[in-house]
Amino acid sequence: MNPLTRRGLLLSGAAAAIVGSLPTRAHAADDFALMRQQWRAQLVAEGYDPADPAIAPVLTRIADTAQSWWNSMNKAANRTYLWSDAQLSQHQSFAISRSFDRLRAMALAYATPGSRLAGNATLLTDLIGGFEWMVANFYKETGSIVGNWYEWQISGPTWFNDAIVLVYDRLSAAQIAKYTRAVAHYTPAPFGTAANRALSSYVVVGWGVLAGNATAVGSGVNGLGPVFPYVTSGDGFYRDGSFIQHGAHPYTGTYGTLLLEAIAPLACTVANTTWQVNTATVMAWYRDSFDPVMWRGALMDTVAGRTIARFDETERVHYQRVLKAGLALAPSAPAADRAWLRSVLKEWLLCDPESDPTPTDTVPSLLAARALVADGSVARRGELVVSKVFPRMDRIVHRRPTWALAVSMYSARIANFESINGENLRGWTTAEGAAYLYVNGSRQYVDGYWPTVNPIRLPGTTVDVRSRAQGEGAGAKSPNRWAGGASLGGRYTAGGMNVAVQGGTLGLQKSWMCFDDFVVALGTGIKATGGHRIETVVENRRLSAAANETVLVNGSVVVPASGDTATIAKVRWLHLAGTGGYVFPAPVTLGLIRQVRTRRWADITTHQSWALTTPITHTYLTAWLDHGINPNGQAYAYVMLPTATPAQTEAFAASQGASVLANTSNAQVVRAGGVTCANLWQPGTASIVTANQGVSAVISTGEGLATVALADPKHATTTMTATIALTATSVVSADAGLQVTSLNPLTINANLTGAAGSTKSVQVRTA
């Protein structure tokens, strides 16, 4: 069956099958001229100095890119393709996306003032010839999809639409009608969920604007209707800041970014018309979903899904895309959000100590960024300091002024990792409690980290050391529901995961107790019967190019030879220069290895777009705890002190700055200062917390006040009673669903119906 017919999208003519409640009034020609102008202004600008040192390199890159595709373009009269690596018979859907992407690059160079190819008549002739050839051969308005639908219905037509608007004034009405009929044939109306819905809506708005078709523009804008409301299941944005795509995968950094990349230009295109889009909800997404995972030039890979296996879609690329969309949206953002967004964008532009994250793919993005930085009326927001649980996508982010930690988990609700289309073939342990540590800058997880890191020894994981098949277990969910935690005031978090390692017999409970300057990592109930060695990976750090970072163990320099394993007994603390310290409350035997690893992107993806075979070499320092073969109830505890000096690490070890009060299969509890973080894995009592259900809890006391934060990481409890061993005198505040039934001892009845793992808090005065 034709894939378009199966989707219910096949048109006999342009826009013939579009239905719905849409504007029917006639629109003046200048409505469409305005939209084309606003669309084009996002791609090209005027009135700048091409010799400006900041702009000239962008113009050169735009022209160089176009020149390379123009040079390699097949211009023969009897051609059967435009580029040799974009042939429908060999490359299927990629022949569509690649061809239109390259034609767009040529159009951009032609239309960009100051580009050495600007206004080049020969380029224009070959460009339009490319348009004509595509719609006559590959992208026919009566054609059928070959290969993957995405390139035909979203990515290919998005680039085609851009290319058309860039040279619109050089095209005849007949040509424009022909091209838009082709796009309308494959994407007649919005479809899909979340990002795919927004992207397809943008395609429809695009061909509608180009064709002067008010019905299509209305259809595209109205197609965003299902995207803006928060969801309670499936794909989309959740009120807690989570974003899910493909049913069960955290994807803020990829599909969430694509969604912004569709809504931002769409909203800018239809601004000041009948179809103007209210972006207030988008501002909430920036605040709750994107801001917490944007770190100094990187959008954290913990929410990037399978695209960690793409060499050209790194954390830094995703960061720039979110930044670019925000720059485009800022001028028309709702008044209540505009000042906040501009201050955040300015912070994102200036906070990266290692490179300039300014988007430079088009001149307008660069000019908008420069103008914002130069605007003295806009203050930088400052570094975001927050501790946040994303309960609907099983993620935790704990951010301090100079470091950040992201923890990736999965459960009966969220899948472990995605590996489709031959991508991310070694993502096996990326959500097994993997702890991604960012220290100062954001270079750790780019420049070939994912192909070269040992995928069985990701930091924070407890793993069975065994071979795994490529893509083994992808998309699996855990038999256990517990993954998440409670956060108090956006400052402290008790996070935890009941781990059942996919494909093996290993199980345990893991906790991350997040305080002001450190995180305590706990593991308990480590059991396995599969005959494999079980390890907890304390750290697996990519070193600098020189690989000369000093490693201290108990104050003595340890330098394992490359490839050699050092096993050191009675370790109380470890320090890695440039990263920080690790303290073990009870002395441990620690394994260390300094390893040079050479791998290729092709080792983790077979997808033809990303399977590079060029060798990449990096050096890693790995530290781990060996639990032996078939452990039965073992435990571990260590403290992460990011950015700490050796002296600070040693002092923390000597003072026992955090007290592990419980680390059993019943409960894990840590106290530091006036803060207690607890995970009760089952009903009972641990330290000062008693509950009749399993619970994550954070309790802070001081200055005559106590605050208690409670959450159900299983998302299964409807009611709970928790008792805290302290005496209160009155209730200051309580979230909806919490009722204090006793002040001595403090007893709280919690109605958690519909809470879906989110935290509820109560504050009381104490005696």
N, C-alpha and C positions, 0 to 999 in steps of 0.2 A: 504494500500500500504506500502511496505517496506520503512522506512524512508530514507534508502540509495538510493533506486531507485528514490524516490521523489526528492532528492537532485541531482540526476544525478551522484552519486559517487560510485555506486555498481560495484565492480570488480569481474570478473570470476577467476582471478589469480593475483598474485602480480604485481602491476604497469601496468597491461595490458591496462588500459583505459587512461593512462596519455598521453596527447597530447600537442603540442605547439612547439615553436621554442626554442630548447634546445641544449646544446652542444652534439655533436655526436662523438667527437674523443675518442679514447680509453684512459683510465686513468690508470696509473701504480698502482700496488697494494699499493705502499708506499704512494700514495695520500690519500688513505682511512686509512692507518695506521696512517698517520699524523693527519688526522681529528679525528680519535678515540682517539689519544693521547691528542690532544688539548681539546677535549670534556671532557675526563676523568680528565684532570688537573683542570677543574673547579669544580670538585666534591671531589677529593682527592689530597693530596700533599705528598711530601716526604722530608726527610732531616731536620725535626724539632725534638725538644726534647719533647717527650710525657709528661714529668714531668713538663714542663714549666707551671707555675701557671696560665697563661692566656689560655693555650691550653688544659690542663688536664680537666677542666670542660666541654669543648666542646666534647672531646673524651668520657667522662663519659656519657654525655647526648645522644650522638649518639648511644652508646652501650646500655644504659638503654632503649631508645625508641625501638631499634631493639629487645632487650630481651623481652620486654613486648608483642610485636606483635608475636614473636616466641613462647612465652609461651602460648599465647591464640589461636594460630593457630590450626585449626582442622587437625590432621595428620592421621586420620583413613583411612584405605585402601578403605572403601566404602563411603567416605565423599561426601556430596552434596553441600558443601561450604567450604571456607577457614576460614572465621570468622563468628560468629553467627549474627553479625549486618551487614553482607555483603552478603545477600542471594538474588539472582536474583528474586525469586518469591515474596519476601517481600519488598526488598529495591530497586529493579529495577536498574536504572543506577548507583546508589550509590554503588551497589555491585562491579561495575567495578572500579570506582575511588578509593574507599576505599581499595580494594584488591591490586591494583597496587601501591598505595601510601605506603602501609605497606610492600610490597615486596621490593620496592625501599629502604625503611628505613633499612631493613635487609641486602640488598646488600651493602648499604653505610657502615654499621658497619663491614661487612666482608672485604670490600676493603680498609678501612681507617687504615693506619699504626698507631699503638699505641692504637687502640681500643681493649678492652679485647676480642672482638669477631673476630678480624682480623684473617683471614685464617682458621677459625673454619670449619673443614670438615663437621661436622654434620649440621651446619647451612647452608652450601653450598648445601648439599643434599636436605634439606627441602626447601630451596629457589628455586632451580631448579625444585623440585617437584611441587612447587606452580606455577611456570611458565607453566609447562606441564599441570597441572590441569586446569588452566585458559583457555588456548587455545584449550583444548579438550572439555570444558564444557560451560563456560560463554562467552568467547571471541573467538569464533570459526571463522575461516576464511570464513565460509559459513553462518554465523549467521546474525541475524537481531537486530536492536536497540530496546531495551525495556526501556521505560521511556524517560529521557531527552537526547538529542543527545550529549550535551557538554561532558559528562563523557566518552562517547564511542569514540568520535572523537578528543578530545583535552586533557582534564586533565588526563584521564586514560592512553592513549598511551604515553603522555609525560613522565609520571612516569615509564611506562614499558620500554620505550627506555632507560631512565637513568639506570634502573636496569640492563638491558642487557649489556650496555657498561661497567658498573662497574665490571661485571664478564665475560666479553667477552672471555677472554683467558681460561676460564674454561668450555666453551660451545663448542659443536661440530658444524660443518658446517651445519649439518642437523637440529639441534635445532635452530640455528640462522635463517636459512631459514624459518622454521616453524613459529617462532615468528614474523618475519618481514612480512610474508605473512598475518598474522592476522591483524597487524597494518595497512598494505596497504589496506586491505579489507575495513576497516572503514574510513580511511583517505588516499585515494589514491592521492589526489591533494589538493593544497591550496584552500580555499573557504572563503566566508564571507567578512566582512569589518573591517577595522581598527584593533583592538586588536585580534578579532577572525581570521582575515586573517593572521596576524603575527604568532599567536599561531599554526594555522594549517600548516603554512609553516614550522615552526620549527619541527612539528611532521613528516612531509614528509622528510625534510632533515635528521632527525634522523634515520628513518628506511632505507633511502637511503644509509647513511653512513654505517650502520650496515650490510646491504645486499651487499655492494659494487656495488650499482646501480647508475651509473653516471647520468642516465636520471632522476631518482627521486631526486637526490641532485640538479640538475639543475632546475627541476620543483619547488622545495621548495624555492630555492634562488630567482628565477624569480617571484615566487608568492608574494614576497615582493614589486613588482613593484607598485601596487596600494596603498601601505601603505605610502611610502615616500613622494609623492607630497602633498602639502597643498590642503585642500578641500575648497570649497566655500558653500557646503551644505552637510547635512547628517553626517555620521560618519567619524571621523578622526581628525587630527590636523589642526588648522587654523593659519594663519599668526599672528593673534593677541595674540596667546598663548592659545586659547581655545582648549578644546578637548571634543568631543561629541561621545557617543556610544548609541546604541538603538534609533537613530534618533533624540532625543531631550533632552538628559540628560547629564549634565556636569559630566564627569567621569575620570578626570585626575588621581585621587587618586586610582582608582580601575582598570578599563580597560586600562587606560594609563600606569599604572604600569605593568599590565600583558603584554602589548605590549613590554615594555622595557625588561621584563623577558623572552620574546621570542627572541627578536632581539639580545640582548647581548650574550647569549650562542650560538645562531646560528652564529653570526659574528665571535665569538672566535673559533668556531669549524671549519669554512671554511677558516679562515685566512691563507694566504700564499699559496692559491690554485687558480685554475682558477676561482673559485666561490667567491673569496674574496669580502666582502661587504663594500662599502664606507659609513662610519657612520657620514659624515659631517652633514647631516640633523638631525640625532639623537642629535648631539651636540646643534643644534639650539633649539630642543625641550627641552633639559635640561635648556638652558638659558631662554627661553621665557615662557615655560609652567610649568616646574617643580620647578625651583628655586624660583619663587615668592610665591609658596604655601608650601614650605618646611620651617617649623619653629621649630628650636631647638628640634629636635627629633620627630616632628609630620608633617605628610603631611595632610594639613587641611581637615577636614571632609566636608567642604563646597563643595568639588568636589569628594566625595566618594560615592554618590548615595545611593543605598539601603544597601550597606555593613556596614553602621553605625549600622545596627541591627545584626551584626555578632560579637560575643565576641572575636574571634580570628583574626579579620581583623581590628584592630584599626588604628588610625592615626600613631602610632609608628611602626606598622608592615609595613604599606605602605611606610613610610619613609625609613625603613631599606631595603626594596626591591629596591627602587630607588637608594639608596646608593650602594647596592651590585652590581646592574647592572652597575653603573658608575665605580666602582672599576674594574670590569671585562673589560670594554671598554677602560679605560684610557690608557693602554700601547699601544694600536693600534689606538688611536684616531688620526684624522688628525693633523699634526704638528701645524696648526694655532689655534687649539682648545685645545691641550693637556695641556698646562700650565694653561690655565683658568680652565679647568675641574678639574685638580689635586688640584688647590688652593681652589676651591669650595668644593670638596669632603673632603678636610682636614678641612675646616670650619664646614661642617656638622658633621664630626666626633667629633669635640671638642667643639661645641657650646651649647650642652645640659647641663644645670646646674643640672639636676635632675637624670640623669642616662647615661650610656654609650650606644650609639645607634649602636655600631659596630655589623655588621651582624655576627652571630656565628652559623649559621645552618650547615656550612661546614668549614673545616680547611682552605682551600684556601682563602675564604673571610676574615677570621680573619687575616691571614698572610698578605694579601694585605693591609688591613686597618692599621695594625701595622707598616708595612714598610713605608706607606705614612706618618703616624704621625711622624715617626722617621727621615724622610728625611728632613734634614735641608735646602736643596736647594728649598724646596717648602714652600712658605709663605701662611698662612691662608688668605683667601679672605677678611674676616671681615664680619660683619652683613650686610645683604642686606637691604638698606633703599630705598623704592620705594613706589609710589602710582600708582596703575595700574587698569585699567578697562579691563575686558575681554568681549568685546561686543557680541561675538558670543555665549557666554554661560551665560550671565546675571549675572556676578560675579564681585565684586570689592575687591581688597586687598590693604590695606593701612598699610605699615610697617614702624616702627620707630626703633631706636636702642634697646629699651627694651620692646616693645609691638607691637602687630599687630592686625588689625581688618579685618575680612572677612565678606562681606555682600552677602547674597544669595537672588536672585530675580527670577521671571519667567515672561513670556510675551506670546504674540501670537506666538512666535518662539520656546521658551524653556518651557518644561513641569515643573510642580511644584515638583513632587517627583516620584520616581519609587517604586512600590511595586508589585513584581511578585514572584512566587514560595513561597508564604506565608511569605515574608520578608518585613521588614520596614512598619509594619501595622499602625504605628502612626506617620508617617512622614508628617502629615497634614500641618504643618506651617513652615517646614524647609526652604522653599524658599519664605515665605511671608514677605521678608525684614528682615529675621533673621540675627542678628549681632553677630558673633562669635569672642569673645575677648580673645586674648592670652597675658598674662602678665608674663614677664620674662620666666618662664618655659612653659611646654606643657602638664601638667597633667589634665587640666580641663575636657577634652572631652574623656578621657579613663577611664578604671577601673569601668565600669558600669554607665557612665553618661547617655547614651541614654535610657536604661530601666528605670532609676529612675527619670529623669527630668520630670517635668510637660509638656507634649507635646503641650498643649494649651498655655503655657506661655513661649515661647522661647524669649530670649532677642531680643529687637529691633522690635518685631512684634506688629501690632495693630490687635486685634482679636475679634471675637464675641464669647462670652463664652457660648458654647453649646456643647452637646454631639455629637460625630461623630462615625460612624461605622468604624470597623477595615478596613484600606486600602481605606476608602472613598475618592473619587476624585483623586486617583492616576493616574498620566499620563495626568492630565488636563492642558490645556494651558489657558492663560488669554484672554479675549476679547480685552485687551489693548496691544498696541505695545511698550509703553514707558517703557524701563528698561535698565539702563546703565548710561552713563555719559561721562564727558570730564576730561582728566588728563593733567596737565600742567607740562612738563619737568620731569615727573615721581616723582613729589613732592607734588602736590596738586590735589584734585579731587572734582568735583561737581557731585555727583551721585544721581540718583532718580529712582523712580518706581511709576507708576500709578497703584494702587492696586485695584483689584476686587476680593475679597476673595471668593475662590471656595466654592460653596454650600450654600452661604448666600447672603445677600443683602448689605453687608458692602463694601464701596468704599472710597478711599482717595488717596491723593498724598503724598509720602514720599521722603525725601531727606536726604543725608548724605554729609555734607560739610567737607572735610578732610584737615586739616591744619598741621603745623609742630608738635604741641604738643597736639592736641585735635581734636575731631570730633564733629560737631554740627548736631544733629538729629532733623529734622523738620517733622511735619505732618500737613496736612491741608485738608479741605473739607471732614471731617469725617462724613459720612452719612450712616444710616442703618434704615431699616424699619421692621426687622424681629422679633422684640420683645426681643432681647437678649442684655445683658449687653456688652458694648464695652470697651476694655482696651488696653492701650499701655504699653508694658512691658519694663520698663527702664533697668532692670537687673533681671537675675535669675541665681545666682551664686552658684555653688557647693562649699561648705565650706570644710575646712580641717577636718580630722578625729575627732579632738577635738571640732570642730565647735565653737570656742571661739573668732572668729574675731570680733573686735570692730566695731560697727556701730554708726556713728555720724550723727546727723541731726541738721544742724545749730549750730554745735559745741557741742551739748549735746549728751551724750551716750544714745542710744535707744536699748533695748534688748527685742524684743518681745518674749514672752514665746513660746515654741514649739507648733505650730499649731494655735496660736492666731494671729489675724490680728490687726495691729496697723494702724489707719488712722490719719495722722498728717497734720494739716493745715499750710499754710504759710511757706512751705519748700523752702528755697533758695539754699541749697546745702546738699548733702549726701556724706558720705565717708564710704567706706568699706575697712577695713584693708586688705592688701595683694592684692587689686585690683586697687583702685584709687578713684577718685572723680567724682561726677555728679553735675552739676550746672544748675539751672533753671533760665533763664533770667527774667522771671516773676514768683513770688511765686506761688506754686501749692499745692494742697492737694494730699498727697502721701500715697499710701497703702504699707504696709510692712508686710511680713510674714516670719517667720523662721520655716521651715517645715522639719521634718524627713520623708523621703519617702523610703519605702521598696517595691521593685518590683523584677521582674525576667526577664531574657532575653526572656522567653517564652511569656511574655506579648506583645512583639513587633515583634515576629516571630513565626510561626508555623513550619518552615522548620526543618526537623528532624536533620539536622546537627548542628543547632544553638539554638534550643528551650530548653535551660537549665532552670531547675525549681528551682535552688538554689536561695534563697532570697538574695538580695543585698540591703544594706541600706546606704543612703547618706543624708546629711542635706543640705538644700538650703536656701539662703536668696533671697527673691523675692521682687522687688519694682516695682510698677505700677501706672499708671494714669487712673482714672476711668472716662470714658466719658458718663456714664449713659446708659439708654436704649433708643434706637432709636434716637441717636444724629443727629443733622441737621446742619452740617457745623462747627463742632468744630475743634480745632487745638491744637498742642503741640509744645514745643521746649525745648530741654535740651542739655547740653554739656557734652561729655564724656572726662574725663581727666585720662587716664590710667596711673598707677604708681604714680600719684600725691600724695603728703602728705596731711594731713588735713590742714596744714597751707597754702599750695599752692592752695588747693581747695577753701578755704575761701577767699584768696587774689584774685583769679580769679573771684569769685562771687562779690566781692566788687568793682573790677575794670571794670567789664563787658568787659572782654578781647576779646569778639567777639560781633559784633553788628548784630542783625537780622533785616535786612532792609525790608524784605517782607516775609510774610508767609500766602499767600492766594492761592486760586485755580487758580489764574492767574500766580503767580510766587513765588518762594522761593529764597531768596538772603541773603547771610551772608558776612560780611566784617570783616577781622582781619588783622591789620597791613596794608601792601600794597597789600593785596590779596582779591579779590572779587570772590566768588563762586555763580553761579546763575543757576537756572532751570526756564526757561520761558515755562510754560506748553502750552501756545498758543501765537500767534503773539501779539506783544505789547511792552511796555516799563516797565522795572523794574530797579530801581537804575540807573546805568550808561549803561545798555544794552538795546538796541532796536533791535528787529528782526522781520522779516516778516514771520517766521515760529517758531514753538516751538524749543527750543535749550537748551543744556547744555553749560555753558561757565565758564571759569576761566580766570581772568585778574590779572596779576601781574605787579606792577609799582614800580620803584625805580632806583636810580643811572642813571637817564637819559634814561632809557629804559622801554618799556612796551611790555609784551607778552600776546597774546590773544589765548586761546585754545577753539575750538568749536567742538561740536559733535551733531549728531542727534540720540538720543537714540531710536527713532522709526524705524530707518533703512528704512525710507520711503521717505525722502526728497531728491530731486535731486539737487536743487539749493536753496540758501539762501542768504539774505542780512542782515548783522548785523552791527549796528552802535554802537560804544563805545564812550561815552562822554569824550573824551580827545583829545588833539591836538598833532599830531606827526609831525616830520620834515622830516623823510625819512624812508624807509623800509630797515631793516637789513636782514631779511630772510622771506620766505613764503613757506609753504608746497605746493606741487603740488595741483592745484585745487583752491587755494586761490589767490585772486587778490585785492589789496588795490586800491580802486577807489577814495578815498578822505582822505586827512591827517587831515582835520579840518572840522567837527569831523572825527575821524578815522572810515572809512566805508570799509567793507570787503564784497566782493562778493565771495561766496563759491560754487564750483561745488562739490557736495557730491555723484555723481553717482558712485555706487560701493563701497562707503566708509563703508557700513554695520556697522554704529555706531562708527567707529573709529574716533579718535581725529585728527584734523588738526590745525596747529598753525602758527601764524605770529608774528614776532617781529619787533618793530619800535623804532626809537629814538624819544624822547619827548622833548618838549621845556623846 
